[in-house]
């Protein structure tokens, strides 16, 4: 062990191996504290072992991620990369780092054991501060290291605590609203995926869309049951009105998910029939999609914040989307007459924009609930 002071890399390897063997970084630190306190190891020799200890702790993460999905593997890779980079940096700056620890040891009158503990904390804090500006680069590196798309998991409600229904109905009602917003996030995601699929015809996007729709149905069903159970508890008249609004809004969000599913299925049909839209049609489709998607997001924001002003402003925007649909119908008919689009493309274009206006109708219902609660 005496040679560790002259060979920092050997110290890092020793720290990593010991931690891997005993599967407990705290035990490694305890051993290191005893050696340093007993004079068997100086500080410059102890610090590399401490750095290696941090690398050794990543083994359990690697093992846990071995059979997991891509996201878990990327988390494990990030953990390993973070600690390895931090160790390399601290080895390069071992002299200044050791001097810093010795300074604080004297300033704070730290015992040998506390000096090792302080060094462990200083390493992790310094490592975080130094690497924080490079989070984007680290994420890019890990994504390239472990390519592929994140897998979609089965989503479940997050806020529906059954015990609160009888113990604290008012809190349960607040949680139901949080779950409504959770549901809304997936409705927006499903709608955005449906447009992505229409434009890019990526089968993986369609699969994500279908799974997101399944999640929407699951959350809507459980939220509905939760609200029905809650309705039998002692609620004020105002709380009963809020409960009813959440129940109705949940149904509107579920319907947005249905429209997204229908749009994905419609695009499956378009691909089978090899139906192509003109560039003008695609530009118009993008415009009404953007306005509708933003409309749904703003409606959910008005619900989340009880924003009366934003909900009021959505009334005119809803009218604008409906007007846009009528205008796009007319311009598309002109393209049909001019032979710019096939008859089949024309019919399906109108079907798509009809779905968009129906989505905006359901989102408008959300905003109207906000306006109604202010009366």
C-alpha positions in Angstrom: 0.0 0.0 0.0 3.0 2.3 0.6 3.5 2.6 -3.2 0.1 4.1 -3.8 1.4 7.5 -3.1 3.9 7.2 -5.9 1.4 5.4 -8.3 -2.0 7.1 -8.2 -3.4 4.9 -11.0 -2.6 1.8 -8.9 -4.6 3.5 -6.1 -7.6 4.1 -8.4 -7.5 0.4 -9.4 -7.2 -0.7 -5.8 -10.2 1.4 -4.7 -12.4 0.2 -7.6 -11.5 -3.5 -7.1 -12.1 -3.4 -3.3 -15.5 -1.7 -3.8 -16.5 -4.2 -6.4 -15.5 -7.1 -4.2 -17.3 -6.0 -1.1 -20.1 -4.3 -2.9 -20.2 -1.4 -0.5 -18.4 2.0 -1.0 -19.0 2.9 2.6 -17.0 -0.1 3.7 -14.1 0.9 1.4 -14.2 4.4 2.8 -14.1 2.9 6.3 -11.1 0.8 5.5 -9.4 3.9 4.0 -10.1 6.0 7.0 -8.5 3.4 9.3 -5.4 3.2 7.1 -5.0 7.0 6.9 -5.6 7.4 10.6 -3.1 4.7 11.4 -0.4 6.4 9.3 -0.2 3.5 6.8 -1.2 5.8 4.0 -0.6 9.4 3.4 -3.3 11.7 1.9 -1.8 11.8 -1.6 -1.9 8.0 -1.6 -5.4 7.8 -0.1 -7.2 10.1 -2.5 -6.7 7.9 -5.6 -8.2 5.0 -3.7 -11.1 7.2 -2.9 -11.5 8.1 -6.6 -11.5 4.5 -7.5 -14.1 3.8 -4.9 -16.5 6.0 -6.9 -15.8 4.0 -10.1 -16.4 0.7 -8.2 -19.9 1.9 -7.1 -21.0 2.0 -10.8 -20.8 -1.8 -11.1 -24.1 -2.4 -9.4 -25.7 0.1 -11.8 -24.2 -1.6 -14.8 -25.5 -5.0 -13.5 -29.0 -3.6 -12.9 -29.1 -2.1 -16.4 -27.8 -5.1 -18.2 -31.2 -6.5 -19.1 -33.1 -3.2 -18.9 -34.4 -0.9 -21.6 -32.3 1.7 -23.5 -33.1 4.5 -21.0 -31.7 2.5 -18.1 -28.6 1.5 -20.0 -28.0 5.2 -20.8 -28.4 6.1 -17.2 -25.8 3.5 -16.2 -23.4 4.7 -18.9 -23.8 8.3 -17.8 -23.0 7.2 -14.2 -19.9 5.4 -15.3 -18.7 8.2 -17.7 -19.3 10.9 -15.0 -17.2 9.1 -12.4 -14.4 8.1 -14.8 -14.1 11.6 -16.2 -14.1 13.1 -12.7 -11.4 10.6 -11.6 -9.2 11.4 -14.6 -9.5 15.1 -14.0 -8.7 14.7 -10.3 -5.7 12.5 -11.0 -4.4 15.2 -13.4 -4.9 17.8 -10.7 -3.9 15.5 -7.8 -1.3 17.9 -6.4 -3.7 20.9 -6.2 -6.6 18.8 -5.0 -4.4 17.3 -2.2 -3.3 20.8 -1.2 -6.9 21.9 -1.1 -7.9 19.0 1.2 -4.9 19.7 3.5 -5.9 23.4 3.7 -9.4 22.5 4.8 -8.1 19.9 7.1 -6.1 22.5 9.0 -8.7 25.2 8.8 -11.6 23.0 10.1 -9.4 20.9 12.4 -10.6 17.7 10.8 -9.6 14.3 12.3 -8.1 11.8 9.8 -11.4 10.0 9.5 -13.3 13.2 8.8 -10.6 14.3 6.3 -11.3 11.2 4.2 -15.1 11.8 4.5 -14.6 15.5 3.5 -12.4 14.4 0.6 -15.2 12.1 -0.6 -17.7 14.9 -0.5 -15.3 17.4 -2.1 -14.6 15.0 -5.0 -18.3 14.6 -5.8 -19.2 18.3 -5.4 -16.2 19.4 -7.5 -16.9 16.8 -10.1 -20.5 18.0 -10.4 -19.6 21.6 -10.7 -16.9 21.0 -13.3 -19.1 18.7 -15.5 -22.4 20.6 -15.1 -21.7 22.9 -18.1 -21.1 19.9 -20.3 -24.3 18.0 -19.6 -25.4 18.4 -23.2 -22.1 16.9 -24.5 -22.3 14.1 -22.0 -25.9 13.3 -23.1 -24.8 13.4 -26.8 -21.9 11.0 -26.1 -24.0 8.5 -24.2 -26.7 8.6 -26.9 -24.1 7.8 -29.5 -22.6 5.1 -27.3 -25.9 3.4 -26.8 -28.0 4.1 -29.9 -31.6 3.5 -30.4 -34.9 5.0 -29.3 -36.3 5.0 -25.8 -38.9 2.3 -25.3 -42.4 3.3 -24.5 -43.6 1.8 -21.2 -47.1 1.3 -20.0 -48.2 4.5 -18.3 -50.3 4.4 -15.1 -51.9 7.1 -13.0 -49.5 9.0 -10.8 -51.7 10.8 -8.3 -54.7 8.7 -7.5 -54.2 7.6 -3.8 -57.3 5.6 -2.9 -56.8 6.1 0.9 -57.2 9.9 0.5 -60.8 9.5 -0.8 -62.1 8.9 2.7 -59.3 10.4 4.8 -59.0 13.7 3.0 -61.5 14.2 0.1 -60.4 17.7 -0.7 -56.8 16.6 -1.1 -58.0 13.7 -3.2 -59.9 16.1 -5.4 -56.7 18.2 -5.9 -54.8 15.0 -6.8 -57.6 14.2 -9.3 -56.9 17.5 -11.0 -53.2 16.7 -11.2 -54.0 13.4 -12.8 -56.2 15.2 -15.3 -53.2 17.3 -16.3 -51.1 14.1 -16.5 -53.7 12.7 -18.8 -53.6 15.9 -20.8 -49.9 15.6 -21.4 -50.4 12.2 -23.0 -53.3 13.5 -25.1 -51.0 16.2 -26.5 -48.2 13.6 -27.1 -50.6 11.3 -29.0 -51.8 14.2 -31.1 -48.3 15.3 -32.0 -47.3 11.7 -32.8 -50.2 11.4 -35.2 -49.0 14.4 -37.2 -45.4 13.1 -37.1 -46.7 9.8 -38.6 -48.7 11.5 -41.3 -45.6 13.5 -42.4 -42.8 10.9 -41.9 -44.7 7.5 -42.0 -42.3 6.0 -39.4 -43.7 2.8 -38.1 -42.0 3.3 -34.7 -43.8 6.6 -34.3 -47.1 4.8 -35.1 -46.3 2.2 -32.4 -45.6 4.9 -29.9 -48.9 6.6 -30.8 -50.9 3.4 -30.3 -49.2 2.8 -26.9 -49.8 6.3 -25.8 -53.5 5.9 -26.7 -53.6 2.8 -24.6 -52.1 4.8 -21.7 -54.7 7.5 -22.2 -57.5 5.0 -22.0 -56.0 3.4 -18.9 -55.6 6.7 -17.0 -59.0 7.9 -18.1 -60.7 4.8 -16.9 -58.9 4.8 -13.5 -59.5 8.6 -13.1 -63.2 8.1 -13.8 -63.5 5.3 -11.2 -61.6 7.4 -8.7 -63.9 10.4 -9.2 -67.0 8.3 -9.0 -65.8 6.9 -5.6 -64.9 10.4 -4.5 -68.4 11.8 -5.4 -70.0 9.8 -2.6 -67.9 11.6 0.0 -68.8 14.8 1.8 -67.9 17.6 -0.7 -68.9 21.2 -0.8 -71.1 22.4 -3.7 -68.1 24.1 -5.2 -66.0 20.9 -4.9 -68.8 18.9 -6.4 -68.8 21.2 -9.4 -65.0 20.9 -9.7 -65.3 17.1 -9.6 -67.9 17.2 -12.4 -65.7 19.4 -14.5 -62.7 17.1 -14.1 -64.9 14.1 -15.0 -66.1 15.9 -18.2 -62.6 17.1 -19.0 -61.2 13.6 -18.7 -63.7 12.5 -21.3 -62.6 15.3 -23.6 -59.0 14.4 -23.3 -59.8 10.7 -24.0 -61.6 11.8 -27.1 -58.5 13.8 -28.3 -56.6 10.5 -27.9 -59.2 8.8 -30.0 -58.8 11.4 -32.8 -55.0 10.9 -32.7 -55.5 7.1 -33.0 -57.9 7.6 -35.9 -55.4 9.9 -37.7 -52.7 7.2 -37.3 -55.1 4.6 -38.7 -56.0 7.0 -41.5 -52.4 7.3 -42.5 -52.1 3.5 -42.6 -54.8 3.6 -45.2 -53.0 6.4 -47.1 -49.8 4.4 -47.2 -51.6 1.2 -48.5 -53.3 3.2 -51.2 -50.1 5.2 -51.9 -52.0 8.5 -51.6 -49.8 11.6 -51.9 -50.6 15.2 -50.9 -49.3 18.2 -52.9 -46.8 20.5 -51.3 -49.4 23.2 -50.9 -51.7 20.7 -49.0 -48.8 19.7 -46.7 -48.0 23.3 -45.9 -51.7 24.0 -45.0 -51.8 20.8 -43.0 -48.8 21.9 -41.0 -50.3 25.3 -40.3 -53.6 24.0 -38.9 -51.8 21.3 -37.0 -49.5 23.9 -35.3 -52.4 26.1 -34.4 -54.4 23.1 -33.0 -51.5 21.7 -31.0 -50.7 25.1 -29.5 -54.4 25.5 -28.7 -54.6 22.2 -26.8 -51.5 23.0 -24.8 -52.7 26.5 -23.9 -56.1 25.1 -22.9 -54.4 22.6 -20.5 -52.3 25.5 -19.2 -55.4 27.5 -18.5 -56.8 24.5 -16.5 -53.6 24.0 -14.6 -53.4 27.7 -13.5 -57.1 28.5 -13.5 -56.1 31.3 -15.9 -59.3 33.1 -16.8 -57.6 35.5 -19.2 -56.0 32.7 -21.2 -59.2 30.7 -21.3 -61.1 33.8 -22.5 -58.5 34.4 -25.3 -59.0 30.8 -26.5 -62.6 31.5 -27.6 -61.4 33.7 -30.5 -58.6 31.3 -31.4 -61.1 28.5 -31.5 -63.2 30.5 -33.9 -60.1 31.1 -36.0 -59.3 27.4 -36.3 -62.9 26.6 -37.4 -62.6 29.4 -39.9 -59.3 28.1 -41.2 -60.9 24.7 -41.7 -63.6 26.2 -43.9 -61.0 28.1 -45.9 -58.8 25.1 -46.3 -61.7 23.1 -47.6 -62.3 25.7 -50.3 -58.7 26.0 -51.4 -58.3 22.2 -51.5 -61.4 21.9 -53.7 -59.7 24.4 -56.0 -56.6 22.2 -56.2 -58.8 19.3 -57.0 -60.5 21.2 -59.8 -57.0 22.2 -61.1 -55.8 18.7 -61.0 -53.1 19.4 -58.4 -54.4 16.7 -56.1 -56.1 13.3 -56.7 -59.7 12.8 -55.6 -58.6 10.4 -53.0 -56.1 12.8 -51.6 -58.7 15.5 -51.5 -61.2 13.4 -49.5 -58.5 12.3 -47.0 -57.1 15.9 -46.6 -60.6 17.0 -45.5 -60.9 14.1 -43.1 -57.6 15.1 -41.4 -58.5 18.7 -40.9 -61.9 17.7 -39.7 -60.2 15.7 -36.9 -58.1 18.8 -36.1 -61.2 21.0 -35.6 -62.8 18.2 -33.5 -59.7 18.2 -31.3 -59.9 22.0 -30.9 -63.6 21.6 -29.9 -62.6 19.2 -27.1 -59.8 21.5 -26.0 -62.3 24.4 -26.0 -64.5 22.4 -23.6 -61.5 22.4 -21.2 -61.2 26.1 -21.3 -65.0 26.6 -20.9 -64.8 24.7 -17.6 -62.2 27.2 -16.4 -64.6 30.1 -17.3 -67.5 28.3 -15.7 -65.7 27.9 -12.4 -65.2 31.6 -12.2 -68.9 32.3 -12.1 
